[in-house]
Amino acid sequence: MRLSHEDLLNMDVLTLSFCSLLLFYFIITVWRIQKTRLRLPPGPTPLPFIGNLLQVSFALYRFYPKLTKQYGPIFTVWLGPRPVVVLSGYAVIKEALVNYSHQFGARGSLPVTQRLTEGYGIVTTNGERWQQVRRFSVTTLRNFGMGKRSMEERVQEESRYLIKAIEDTGGEVFNPSTILGRAVNNVINLVMFGRRWGYEDETFLKFVSVINNLFTFIRSPLGLAYVSFARVMKYLPGHHQKVFADCEHVKSFISEEISSHRRSLDPEFPRDFIDCFLIQASKEKDVKNSEFCQENLQASVFEMFIAGTDTTGNNLQFNLLVMIKYPDIQERIQEEIDAVIGMDRLPSMIDRFQMPYTNAVVHESMRYIDLAPMGLPRIVTEDTNFRGFNLPKGTTVFPLLCSALSDPEYWKSPYDFNPENFLDENGKFRPQEALIPFSTGKRICPGEGLARMEIFLFLTALLQKFSFQLANPTDKLNLEELRRAFHKQGLAYNLRAIPRTKK
């Protein structure tokens, strides 16, 4: 069928109109970007639609030294169509999050978490909801033993199961991520649900797998693209849709657990976090604007269930990497264990005061592995003049935690693994204020105390009973490469655990 001259002319007009609209939209977009840039700290020139994603390759934490050198410790980058102000260096981060805590205290956009929690819980919320739920969560975790003997006993009990699981490998090669993930997750299970699972329980293994897959997605380019273009990707098919669907199964399990707890609740003897929340909800059933509802309970448990497994498990994995990379560090820690604890009882938290070198290694590992290099975003709550820059209300801010953990003003050798960062000239443990892997200020992670306890107790219990070796003695380990790999897809390696005997 041949088109008439008039039809061809109409098609040309439509094409020209479409191109004109596209050009107009492009010009408007560029104009809006330039107008916004004039109000924010300096930074690299963004491209329309994709911003600076090509320059930072979805990995701002790797490129910040170059950007800081060029633009200073406060600069702006565009993640897709969204500008974010980046804070670099411990002094700047501390000033913002502590001294200006009111102005920088609100949570910024977290598309993945917001989709999973639907605006409830602790991580993504602000205002009265965040204050009520966080205050309750911190108090409850403390009362259930965070930093106290009762919680310590729970971690010690799980240490026994962990040691038995590693003993069962019989000195053969195994992947530590699986066993460590189960142990850490069981501690969260005890706190949230009042029970633990066997390491081979099918439901347990499924949930641990869901957690691992979620964080693999978050670290991947697909996950970072979702953060930048959530409004579009929410509706696009792809692997991310399966990740979210699997998380819904975990949420359904949590909802069933809450219903079971409600049926068997004894207000005089709360068993766990869920019981405490339900008791508080009953007390506030007639309180106007109370946030003690089913949605906040489910979201809070889900957040702690997810976050409390991945970060601590990965930290323990990295500590074992350090042990097999540096046998001298492993032997020195074991010498402290033998001198302070011996072989007949499990380590306790009070032991760390007599184990300065072990304590230094644990803290250096938290610094070096840099679990959350970009931190979580904040939103400026009001027009704020900060260090000479006028930040408008609503500005998204990233406190780049990795820049504090490698700040040369505070660390002897910021890019090397060096326990001496936490030891004074007499070999005594010396805390460092720039160690903020859990952030700082009002938004500091509520599970920090539990995570620190688990890392120390699990690691010392393992080194008390085993010496760890490479799966293949000829393999070479590069901690810096492994750390970069972790930031991309998580840790994955094999090792051997050789039982120690009494001397």
C-alpha positions as a printed NumPy array, in Angstrom:
array([[  0.   ,   0.   ,   0.   ],
       [  1.471,   3.307,  -1.121],
       [  1.076,   6.383,   1.07 ],
       [ -0.199,   9.572,  -0.468],
       [  1.779,  12.781,  -0.478],
       [ -0.592,  14.17 ,   2.15 ],
       [ -0.066,  11.13 ,   4.429],
       [  3.709,  11.478,   4.152],
       [  3.441,  15.166,   4.956],
       [  1.355,  14.412,   8.066],
       [  3.921,  11.848,   9.206],
       [  6.692,  14.394,   8.774],
       [  4.726,  16.896,  10.846],
       [  4.189,  14.302,  13.615],
       [  7.876,  13.365,  13.604],
       [  8.913,  17.005,  13.739],
       [  6.457,  17.681,  16.573],
       [  7.742,  14.707,  18.554],
       [ 11.372,  15.768,  18.063],
       [ 10.484,  19.318,  19.068],
       [  8.792,  18.115,  22.25 ],
       [ 11.777,  15.902,  23.025],
       [ 14.159,  18.805,  22.48 ],
       [ 11.992,  21.07 ,  24.631],
       [ 11.954,  18.48 ,  27.435],
       [ 15.737,  18.113,  27.129],
       [ 16.24 ,  21.899,  27.365],
       [ 13.895,  22.177,  30.367],
       [ 15.704,  19.286,  32.094],
       [ 19.109,  20.875,  31.524],
       [ 17.788,  24.244,  32.736],
       [ 16.37 ,  22.682,  35.934],
       [ 19.638,  20.87 ,  36.592],
       [ 21.663,  24.041,  36.141],
       [ 19.303,  26.039,  38.343],
       [ 19.528,  23.412,  41.089],
       [ 23.332,  23.171,  40.765],
       [ 23.71 ,  26.877,  41.5  ],
       [ 22.049,  26.347,  44.91 ],
       [ 24.162,  23.346,  45.948],
       [ 27.853,  22.698,  46.697],
       [ 30.089,  22.216,  43.62 ],
       [ 30.539,  18.876,  41.902],
       [ 31.051,  17.177,  38.526],
       [ 28.756,  18.254,  35.697],
       [ 25.796,  15.852,  35.431],
       [ 24.328,  14.514,  32.214],
       [ 20.567,  14.726,  31.625],
       [ 18.617,  11.713,  32.908],
       [ 21.64 ,   9.716,  34.167],
       [ 23.401,  12.418,  36.182],
       [ 26.94 ,  11.41 ,  37.241],
       [ 26.363,   7.661,  37.145],
       [ 28.941,   7.222,  34.391],
       [ 31.573,   9.179,  36.329],
       [ 31.08 ,   7.324,  39.609],
       [ 30.158,   3.98 ,  37.999],
       [ 27.466,   3.338,  40.628],
       [ 30.256,   3.219,  43.247],
       [ 30.599,   6.643,  44.841],
       [ 32.563,   5.172,  47.745],
       [ 35.417,   4.308,  45.358],
       [ 35.629,   7.707,  43.686],
       [ 35.202,  10.036,  46.644],
       [ 38.97 ,  10.686,  47.206],
       [ 39.271,  12.141,  43.712],
       [ 36.078,  14.172,  44.092],
       [ 37.102,  15.408,  47.544],
       [ 40.476,  16.529,  46.228],
       [ 38.821,  18.434,  43.39 ],
       [ 35.761,  19.911,  45.138],
       [ 36.471,  19.734,  48.874],
       [ 34.875,  17.665,  51.669],
       [ 31.336,  18.783,  50.72 ],
       [ 30.296,  18.237,  47.098],
       [ 27.276,  17.357,  44.982],
       [ 26.75 ,  14.416,  42.647],
       [ 23.669,  13.404,  40.7  ],
       [ 22.456,   9.791,  40.997],
       [ 20.277,   9.679,  37.932],
       [ 17.879,  12.647,  38.07 ],
       [ 18.452,  13.167,  41.803],
       [ 21.132,  15.462,  43.304],
       [ 22.771,  14.407,  46.56 ],
       [ 25.194,  16.355,  48.73 ],
       [ 28.092,  14.213,  49.934],
       [ 29.852,  14.735,  53.266],
       [ 33.424,  13.44 ,  53.297],
       [ 35.813,  13.086,  56.243],
       [ 35.127,  12.413,  59.908],
       [ 35.158,  16.049,  61.071],
       [ 32.506,  17.095,  58.54 ],
       [ 30.325,  14.029,  59.175],
       [ 30.492,  14.45 ,  62.954],
       [ 29.659,  18.152,  62.723],
       [ 26.619,  17.427,  60.558],
       [ 25.223,  14.356,  62.32 ],
       [ 26.037,  15.373,  65.903],
       [ 26.323,  19.166,  66.117],
       [ 23.585,  19.734,  63.49 ],
       [ 21.603,  16.631,  64.411],
       [ 18.245,  18.373,  64.096],
       [ 18.926,  19.66 ,  60.583],
       [ 20.496,  16.391,  59.344],
       [ 18.436,  13.976,  61.439],
       [ 15.735,  12.892,  58.972],
       [ 16.06 ,   9.777,  56.828],
       [ 16.389,  10.227,  53.07 ],
       [ 14.889,   8.074,  50.352],
       [ 15.667,   4.323,  50.503],
       [ 13.589,   2.845,  47.655],
       [ 14.359,  -0.816,  48.363],
       [ 13.625,  -0.621,  52.091],
       [ 10.61 ,   1.636,  51.56 ],
       [  9.077,  -0.92 ,  49.2  ],
       [  9.685,  -3.712,  51.694],
       [  8.398,  -1.903,  54.806],
       [  5.751,   0.341,  53.172],
       [  6.656,   3.362,  55.291],
       [  6.647,   1.613,  58.676],
       [  9.393,   0.523,  61.075],
       [ 12.597,   2.361,  61.963],
       [ 14.962,   2.603,  58.99 ],
       [ 12.945,   4.711,  56.534],
       [ 10.612,   6.592,  58.873],
       [ 10.816,  10.091,  60.321],
       [  9.022,  12.258,  62.838],
       [  6.802,  10.897,  65.581],
       [  6.608,   7.385,  64.087],
       [ 10.392,   7.027,  64.04 ],
       [ 10.782,   8.479,  67.539],
       [  8.202,   6.165,  69.14 ],
       [  9.302,   2.96 ,  67.434],
       [ 13.031,   3.582,  67.781],
       [ 12.775,   4.593,  71.458],
       [ 10.844,   1.428,  72.212],
       [ 13.202,  -0.786,  70.193],
       [ 16.378,   0.517,  71.825],
       [ 14.876,   0.219,  75.319],
       [ 13.529,  -3.28 ,  74.708],
       [ 16.771,  -4.584,  73.23 ],
       [ 18.637,  -3.167,  76.218],
       [ 16.212,  -4.734,  78.697],
       [ 16.513,  -8.076,  76.921],
       [ 20.21 ,  -8.027,  77.473],
       [ 21.887,  -5.831,  74.884],
       [ 25.131,  -5.254,  76.739],
       [ 23.88 ,  -7.342,  79.699],
       [ 24.497, -10.877,  80.871],
       [ 21.25 , -12.396,  79.561],
       [ 21.99 , -11.49 ,  75.955],
       [ 25.588, -12.565,  76.392],
       [ 24.43 , -15.983,  77.532],
       [ 22.292, -16.344,  74.412],
       [ 25.264, -15.589,  72.157],
       [ 27.441, -17.987,  74.16 ],
       [ 24.825, -20.704,  73.803],
       [ 24.753, -20.206,  70.043],
       [ 28.561, -20.332,  70.061],
       [ 28.316, -23.944,  71.225],
       [ 26.122, -24.85 ,  68.256],
       [ 28.48 , -22.995,  65.914],
       [ 31.535, -24.816,  67.296],
       [ 29.737, -28.173,  66.917],
       [ 28.819, -27.394,  63.299],
       [ 32.455, -26.606,  62.469],
       [ 33.676, -29.679,  64.329],
       [ 31.386, -31.727,  62.084],
       [ 33.368, -30.588,  59.017],
       [ 36.167, -32.849,  60.257],
       [ 38.907, -30.533,  59.045],
       [ 37.588, -30.656,  55.478],
       [ 37.09 , -27.61 ,  53.25 ],
       [ 33.875, -25.642,  53.871],
       [ 32.287, -22.292,  53.093],
       [ 32.135, -20.292,  56.358],
       [ 29.428, -17.912,  55.128],
       [ 26.742, -20.576,  55.425],
       [ 27.538, -21.644,  58.992],
       [ 28.275, -18.142,  60.278],
       [ 25.091, -16.778,  58.718],
       [ 23.022, -19.414,  60.492],
       [ 24.62 , -18.686,  63.868],
       [ 24.154, -14.929,  63.614],
       [ 20.596, -15.277,  62.345],
       [ 19.729, -17.529,  65.275],
       [ 20.73 , -14.796,  67.723],
       [ 18.238, -12.483,  65.999],
       [ 15.651, -15.273,  66.119],
       [ 16.107, -15.547,  69.88 ],
       [ 15.672, -11.806,  70.358],
       [ 12.723, -11.39 ,  67.977],
       [ 10.878, -14.729,  68.228],
       [ 12.203, -16.266,  71.449],
       [ 13.526, -19.402,  69.751],
       [ 16.295, -20.758,  67.539],
       [ 16.289, -23.156,  64.585],
       [ 18.454, -26.154,  63.846],
       [ 21.096, -25.386,  61.227],
       [ 19.5  , -27.803,  58.742],
       [ 15.891, -26.65 ,  59.205],
       [ 14.444, -26.074,  55.717],
       [ 12.504, -22.926,  56.641],
       [ 15.561, -21.514,  58.367],
       [ 17.785, -22.198,  55.35 ],
       [ 15.236, -20.63 ,  53.022],
       [ 15.093, -17.419,  55.032],
       [ 18.89 , -17.157,  55.277],
       [ 19.008, -17.6  ,  51.485],
       [ 16.438, -14.816,  51.017],
       [ 18.566, -12.477,  53.142],
       [ 21.702, -13.305,  51.156],
       [ 19.91 , -12.785,  47.843],
       [ 18.483,  -9.457,  48.982],
       [ 21.898,  -8.042,  49.877],
       [ 23.463,  -9.461,  46.708],
       [ 20.802,  -7.552,  44.777],
       [ 21.353,  -4.339,  46.767],
       [ 25.112,  -4.452,  46.062],
       [ 24.687,  -5.249,  42.359],
       [ 24.44 ,  -2.724,  39.492],
       [ 20.788,  -3.738,  39.17 ],
       [ 20.18 ,  -2.789,  42.798],
       [ 21.927,   0.534,  42.408],
       [ 19.926,   1.201,  39.259],
       [ 16.759,   0.468,  41.246],
       [ 17.777,   3.076,  43.819],
       [ 18.303,   5.684,  41.088],
       [ 15.24 ,   4.858,  38.957],
       [ 12.836,   3.228,  41.43 ],
       [  9.692,   4.784,  39.968],
       [ 10.322,   3.057,  36.643],
       [ 11.987,  -0.172,  37.771],
       [  9.211,  -0.89 ,  40.243],
       [  7.078,  -1.903,  37.252],
       [  9.728,  -3.454,  34.993],
       [ 10.216,  -7.241,  34.892],
       [ 13.524,  -8.68 ,  36.044],
       [ 15.372, -10.523,  38.793],
       [ 14.587,  -7.766,  41.288],
       [ 10.904,  -8.703,  41.213],
       [ 11.742, -12.223,  42.455],
       [ 13.901, -10.768,  45.24 ],
       [ 10.982,  -8.666,  46.456],
       [  8.553, -11.584,  46.126],
       [ 10.827, -13.8  ,  48.26 ],
       [ 10.967, -11.103,  50.93 ],
       [  7.179, -11.109,  51.039],
       [  7.347, -14.763,  52.155],
       [  9.568, -13.724,  55.072],
       [  7.123, -10.961,  55.958],
       [  4.243, -13.465,  55.873],
       [  6.142, -15.72 ,  58.268],
       [  6.702, -12.778,  60.624],
       [  2.998, -11.944,  60.467],
       [  2.136, -15.546,  61.417],
       [  4.609, -15.405,  64.3  ],
       [  2.965, -12.219,  65.575],
       [ -0.455, -13.894,  65.458],
       [  0.902, -16.919,  67.333],
       [  2.494, -14.684,  69.955],
       [ -0.744, -12.768,  70.38 ],
       [ -2.642, -15.993,  71.115],
       [ -0.122, -17.233,  73.704],
       [  0.876, -13.889,  75.228],
       [  1.442, -13.655,  78.988],
       [  1.861,  -9.939,  79.872],
       [  3.687, -10.853,  83.079],
       [  6.378, -12.883,  81.299],
       [  7.347, -11.437,  77.918],
       [  9.485, -13.883,  75.947],
       [ 10.948, -11.656,  73.24 ],
       [ 10.679,  -8.434,  71.239],
       [  7.29 ,  -9.327,  69.737],
       [  5.763,  -9.953,  73.162],
       [  7.091,  -6.627,  74.47 ],
       [  5.649,  -4.752,  71.494],
       [  2.238,  -6.409,  71.885],
       [  2.195,  -5.552,  75.596],
       [  3.003,  -1.908,  74.834],
       [  0.356,  -1.843,  72.102],
       [ -2.239,  -3.039,  74.637],
       [ -1.211,  -0.301,  77.071],
       [ -1.578,   2.35 ,  74.357],
       [ -4.723,   1.049,  72.656],
       [ -6.607,   4.216,  73.665],
       [ -3.7  ,   6.622,  73.103],
       [ -4.215,   8.988,  70.198],
       [ -1.469,   8.838,  67.543],
       [  0.136,   5.758,  69.088],
       [  2.459,   3.997,  66.627],
       [  2.156,   0.574,  68.28 ],
       [  0.325,  -1.141,  65.462],
       [  0.683,  -4.41 ,  63.527],
       [  2.373,  -2.678,  60.587],
       [  5.12 ,  -1.099,  62.677],
       [  5.741,  -4.347,  64.552],
       [  6.04 ,  -6.42 ,  61.38 ],
       [  8.283,  -3.853,  59.679],
       [ 10.568,  -3.47 ,  62.718],
       [ 11.028,  -7.221,  63.126],
       [ 11.683,  -7.58 ,  59.394],
       [ 14.305,  -4.819,  59.426],
       [ 16.162,  -6.313,  62.383],
       [ 15.851,  -9.831,  60.996],
       [ 17.433,  -8.737,  57.699],
       [ 20.023,  -6.201,  58.864],
       [ 21.115,  -8.132,  61.944],
       [ 22.143, -11.158,  59.902],
       [ 24.076,  -9.819,  56.934],
       [ 26.33 ,  -7.219,  58.514],
       [ 27.502,  -9.258,  61.498],
       [ 27.892, -12.44 ,  59.456],
       [ 30.034, -10.675,  56.861],
       [ 32.178,  -9.077,  59.545],
       [ 32.894, -12.489,  61.057],
       [ 33.706, -13.897,  57.622],
       [ 36.191, -11.108,  57.038],
       [ 37.785, -11.69 ,  60.436],
       [ 38.442, -15.31 ,  59.47 ],
       [ 39.983, -14.092,  56.206],
       [ 42.354, -11.961,  58.263],
       [ 43.254, -15.004,  60.366],
       [ 44.252, -17.111,  57.358],
       [ 45.945, -14.186,  55.605],
       [ 48.018, -13.308,  58.688],
       [ 48.785, -16.457,  60.745],
       [ 50.849, -14.316,  63.125],
       [ 47.726, -12.299,  64.036],
       [ 45.795, -15.528,  64.58 ],
       [ 48.539, -16.943,  66.813],
       [ 48.8  , -13.748,  68.844],
       [ 45.044, -13.726,  69.49 ],
       [ 45.17 , -17.385,  70.511],
       [ 47.979, -16.604,  72.93 ],
       [ 45.731, -13.993,  74.576],
       [ 42.852, -16.465,  74.669],
       [ 45.025, -19.122,  76.291],
       [ 46.36 , -16.667,  78.878],
       [ 43.059, -14.992,  79.802],
       [ 40.338, -17.58 ,  79.111],
       [ 41.966, -20.967,  78.7  ],
       [ 40.239, -23.865,  76.954],
       [ 37.628, -24.906,  79.506],
       [ 35.094, -22.051,  79.397],
       [ 33.583, -19.895,  76.692],
       [ 34.766, -16.288,  76.281],
       [ 32.735, -13.52 ,  77.929],
       [ 32.507,  -9.814,  77.257],
       [ 34.468,  -8.923,  80.391],
       [ 37.464, -10.783,  78.934],
       [ 37.975,  -8.133,  76.268],
       [ 39.368,  -5.732,  78.871],
       [ 42.271,  -8.117,  79.41 ],
       [ 42.699,  -8.853,  75.687],
       [ 43.845,  -5.562,  74.118],
       [ 45.282,  -7.097,  70.955],
       [ 42.185,  -9.201,  70.214],
       [ 40.002,  -6.167,  70.865],
       [ 42.163,  -4.108,  68.514],
       [ 41.875,  -6.697,  65.725],
       [ 38.08 ,  -6.831,  66.098],
       [ 37.829,  -3.036,  65.862],
       [ 40.296,  -2.806,  62.983],
       [ 38.263,  -5.364,  61.063],
       [ 35.118,  -3.248,  61.521],
       [ 37.058,  -0.258,  60.201],
       [ 38.755,  -1.98 ,  57.302],
       [ 35.875,  -4.005,  55.87 ],
       [ 33.733,  -0.862,  55.727],
       [ 30.361,  -2.638,  55.657],
       [ 28.215,   0.361,  54.685],
       [ 30.629,   2.669,  52.813],
       [ 28.019,   5.186,  51.653],
       [ 26.019,   5.208,  54.873],
       [ 22.28 ,   5.776,  54.678],
       [ 20.909,   9.005,  53.193],
       [ 19.62 ,  11.929,  55.236],
       [ 17.249,  14.755,  54.366],
       [ 17.869,  18.345,  55.449],
       [ 14.855,  19.277,  57.583],
       [ 15.12 ,  23.057,  57.124],
       [ 17.102,  25.598,  55.13 ],
       [ 20.578,  25.253,  56.648],
       [ 23.866,  27.089,  56.32 ],
       [ 26.524,  24.434,  56.793],
       [ 30.206,  25.285,  56.445],
       [ 29.429,  28.153,  54.12 ],
       [ 26.951,  26.278,  51.915],
       [ 23.234,  27.033,  51.937],
       [ 21.461,  23.682,  51.803],
       [ 17.744,  24.019,  50.999],
       [ 15.16 ,  22.113,  52.985],
       [ 14.642,  18.67 ,  51.434],
       [ 18.221,  18.277,  50.167],
       [ 19.38 ,  14.639,  50.17 ],
       [ 22.688,  14.15 ,  51.997],
       [ 25.019,  11.152,  52.026],
       [ 27.39 ,  10.996,  55.027],
       [ 30.141,   8.92 ,  53.417],
       [ 31.099,   6.642,  56.321],
       [ 33.981,   5.12 ,  54.374],
       [ 35.676,   8.528,  54.298],
       [ 35.699,   8.606,  58.114],
       [ 37.   ,   5.033,  58.327],
       [ 39.928,   5.909,  56.059],
       [ 40.494,   9.511,  57.138],
       [ 44.302,  10.039,  57.297],
       [ 43.793,  12.59 ,  60.072],
       [ 42.744,   9.761,  62.413],
       [ 44.371,   6.551,  61.14 ],
       [ 48.045,   5.572,  61.007],
       [ 47.688,   3.563,  57.793],
       [ 44.152,   4.095,  56.506],
       [ 44.322,   1.738,  53.515],
       [ 46.099,  -1.17 ,  55.233],
       [ 44.867,  -3.653,  57.802],
       [ 46.688,  -2.538,  60.93 ],
       [ 45.553,  -3.369,  64.5  ],
       [ 48.046,  -0.762,  65.746],
       [ 45.371,   1.808,  64.909],
       [ 43.732,   0.772,  68.197],
       [ 46.809,   0.259,  70.388],
       [ 48.826,   2.864,  72.245],
       [ 52.609,   2.845,  72.695],
       [ 52.233,   0.494,  75.69 ],
       [ 50.123,  -2.043,  73.787],
       [ 46.91 ,  -1.098,  75.594],
       [ 43.647,  -0.831,  73.71 ],
       [ 42.843,   2.709,  72.565],
       [ 39.379,   3.549,  71.174],
       [ 39.148,   5.868,  68.178],
       [ 36.297,   8.324,  67.738],
       [ 36.436,   8.103,  63.936],
       [ 35.356,   4.449,  64.031],
       [ 31.724,   4.927,  63.009],
       [ 30.762,   1.845,  60.949],
       [ 27.265,   2.014,  62.498],
       [ 26.993,   5.766,  61.789],
       [ 26.794,   8.334,  64.591],
       [ 24.349,  10.757,  66.182],
       [ 20.632,  10.16 ,  66.667],
       [ 20.39 ,   7.761,  63.723],
       [ 23.121,   5.386,  64.876],
       [ 22.176,   1.738,  64.295],
       [ 20.073,   0.517,  67.268],
       [ 21.688,  -2.938,  67.006],
       [ 25.275,  -1.696,  67.349],
       [ 25.76 ,  -3.118,  70.846],
       [ 24.476,  -6.554,  69.889],
       [ 26.615,  -6.658,  66.732],
       [ 29.792,  -5.769,  68.641],
       [ 29.005,  -8.429,  71.252],
       [ 28.414, -11.132,  68.647],
       [ 31.596, -10.358,  66.717],
       [ 33.808, -10.545,  69.804],
       [ 32.187, -13.616,  71.387],
       [ 31.844, -15.664,  68.204],
       [ 35.361, -14.871,  66.948],
       [ 37.124, -15.615,  70.229],
       [ 35.08 , -18.802,  70.728],
       [ 36.125, -20.019,  67.273],
       [ 39.799, -19.168,  67.728],
       [ 39.738, -20.819,  71.134],
       [ 38.765, -24.135,  69.53 ],
       [ 40.214, -23.956,  66.   ],
       [ 43.052, -22.691,  63.867],
       [ 41.909, -21.603,  60.408],
       [ 43.827, -22.286,  57.216],
       [ 43.466, -21.686,  53.503],
       [ 41.539, -24.346,  51.625],
       [ 44.467, -24.507,  49.218],
       [ 47.845, -23.667,  50.806],
       [ 49.147, -22.278,  47.507],
       [ 46.356, -19.679,  47.207],
       [ 47.242, -16.02 ,  47.69 ],
       [ 44.88 , -13.643,  49.47 ],
       [ 44.647,  -9.946,  48.708],
       [ 42.479,  -8.329,  51.386],
       [ 41.961,  -5.142,  49.383],
       [ 40.688,  -7.087,  46.361],
       [ 38.452,  -9.194,  48.588],
       [ 37.074,  -6.086,  50.243],
       [ 36.225,  -4.581,  46.847],
       [ 34.616,  -7.866,  45.82 ],
       [ 32.55 ,  -7.834,  48.996],
       [ 31.201,  -4.384,  48.191],
       [ 30.091,  -5.721,  44.785],
       [ 28.677,  -9.161,  45.516],
       [ 29.564, -10.199,  49.067],
       [ 32.219, -12.57 ,  50.37 ],
       [ 32.614, -16.128,  49.088],
       [ 35.569, -18.369,  49.929],
       [ 36.492, -21.717,  51.478],
       [ 38.77 , -22.634,  54.384],
       [ 39.686, -25.402,  56.798],
       [ 39.237, -25.428,  60.591],
       [ 41.864, -27.47 ,  62.441],
       [ 40.897, -28.344,  66.062],
       [ 43.259, -26.996,  68.739],
       [ 44.374, -29.07 ,  71.695],
       [ 45.292, -28.102,  75.226],
       [ 48.922, -27.193,  75.702]])
